[in-house]
């Protein structure tokens, strides 16, 4: 009976090595039927049901972690790869469900493993707008960092594994610039103007969205108009007209025209 058990695990491990494309076939003798059952459960589920295989791998490593052999080593690496893939699958789900804390925690782990993973940078950059528009501004600084990194990467020629949920390169850049404009509206309206104007230049839904131009008007009003108006009141209010005051008033007029146009 013991020889049959030993043979059983040897066959399971040999089959798994072949299935994994390994050029080396490991064999291990054991009298432990539980060890055979758990490892076989991993092998049987690795392709058709990775979630079940992951649980089997966890069970195996937890029970036999002191073995520190090629099997626990392989299963540990397989679990790490599964967890990386699972984080990538979960990120858009968390964003769609507006679970922003989970999304940014998951995204940080993804980018710790792959600092230049563009898909996560895009998702987290735009998620900041979604969160802030729902009155949750705690992720603004992170989102800005991710959005700007994504914009720079795309403009340099890099592409994600897929553009969805956006329609393509231009659509993605439009939404990311829109997000940057929205997220900087309060703290840096002059910078927001540049981002919103850039967003409106791409052929996308953003170009036809009324809020783009509303936020642009707000940026002009709280940025250059506020600055120029304060300077005019300080230097020229209730004083005779001079060439300098006339020029300052003309500058104010240009900004007012842009607010009205927006």
Helices and strands as residue ranges (DSSP letters): H 2-19, H 33-45, H 50-64, H 70-96, H 100-113, H 118-133, H 140-155, H 169-183, H 189-201, G 205-208, H 210-220, I 221-225, H 226-236, H 243-261
